[in-house]
Amino acid sequence: MTTLSRYNPALQALLLRLPDGLRQHIERVRAKALELARLHGVDLVKVEMAALGHDLARGMKDTDLRKKALSYGLTPHPIEEMAAVLLHGPVGAEMLRRECGIEDQEVLEAVRWHTTFGQGLGPVSKVLFLADKLEPQKVQGHPLLEGTARLAVDDLDAAVLSYLQEDIPSMIRAERLVHPASLEGYNELLAIKKGLQR
């Protein structure tokens, strides 16, 4: 893994336990996140730590995610109860905090919300959310993401809004559950864009 993870042996150990495919995804997300962070002047150390930690719990089975969430004292949203994969962000954030000693709130927030997005999120969270969606292998499989990738070069908010405008309707068409946090994040960014937010 990367030099940064070696500064945190607990994180390094957790990363080494992950399947190869997941570690490769994390490395692609890390590279994309650092690229976006440099473009937008976002803290590189925080972005890299969030990227490395974002999928620590992604390989867990649904039952294990639910158990881990409860053992950490998390209260899953009803949507997360029904679609347990959505718990891998919150559980991963707690793993970073409890098992790796990472207390930085921007890093933990980014990991917590990297799948669904949400309201009131800062630049580290926006960079990680986009990097997770725009890493090269995902863009290659979904050409519609190329427009979002172009927007991400100049405007993180516009890129996140673009992604959500494509993703939420596609989830509805596929009859998949939509986390309310995604809708809240979308509404907030749209209100900012239209000048409705005070």
VENCOR-V603771 format. One record per backbone hydrogen bond with DSSP energy under -0.5 kcal/mol. NH is the residue of the N-H (numbers start at 1). CO is the residue of the C=O. If there is no record, write none. Layout:
<<NH | CO> <NH | CO>>
This chain:
<<6 | 2> <6 | 3> <7 | 3> <7 | 4> <8 | 5> <12 | 5> <12 | 8> <13 | 9> <14 | 10> <15 | 11> <16 | 12> <17 | 13> <17 | 14> <18 | 15> <23 | 19> <24 | 20> <25 | 21> <26 | 22> <27 | 23> <28 | 24> <29 | 25> <30 | 26> <31 | 27> <32 | 28> <33 | 29> <34 | 30> <35 | 31> <36 | 32> <37 | 33> <38 | 34> <39 | 35> <40 | 36> <41 | 37> <41 | 38> <42 | 37> <47 | 43> <48 | 44> <49 | 45> <50 | 46> <51 | 47> <52 | 48> <53 | 49> <54 | 50> <56 | 53> <58 | 55> <60 | 57> <65 | 61> <66 | 62> <67 | 63> <68 | 64> <69 | 65> <70 | 66> <71 | 67> <72 | 68> <73 | 70> <74 | 69> <76 | 74> <80 | 77> <81 | 77> <82 | 78> <83 | 79> <86 | 83> <87 | 84> <88 | 85> <89 | 86> <90 | 86> <91 | 87> <92 | 88> <93 | 89> <94 | 90> <95 | 91> <96 | 92> <97 | 93> <98 | 94> <99 | 95> <100 | 95> <100 | 96> <101 | 97> <102 | 96> <103 | 101> <108 | 104> <109 | 105> <110 | 106> <111 | 107> <112 | 108> <113 | 109> <114 | 111> <117 | 113> <121 | 118> <126 | 122> <127 | 123> <128 | 124> <129 | 125> <130 | 126> <131 | 127> <132 | 128> <133 | 129> <134 | 130> <135 | 131> <138 | 135> <139 | 135> <140 | 136> <141 | 137> <142 | 138> <142 | 139> <145 | 142> <146 | 143> <147 | 144> <148 | 144> <149 | 145> <150 | 146> <151 | 147> <152 | 148> <153 | 149> <153 | 150> <154 | 150> <154 | 151> <155 | 151> <159 | 155> <160 | 156> <161 | 157> <162 | 158> <163 | 159> <164 | 160> <165 | 161> <166 | 162> <166 | 163> <167 | 163> <168 | 164> <170 | 166> <171 | 167> <172 | 168> <173 | 169> <174 | 170> <175 | 172> <176 | 171> <179 | 177> <182 | 179> <183 | 179> <184 | 180> <185 | 181> <186 | 182> <187 | 183> <188 | 184> <189 | 185> <190 | 186> <191 | 187> <192 | 188> <193 | 189> <194 | 190> <195 | 192> <196 | 191> <197 | 191>>
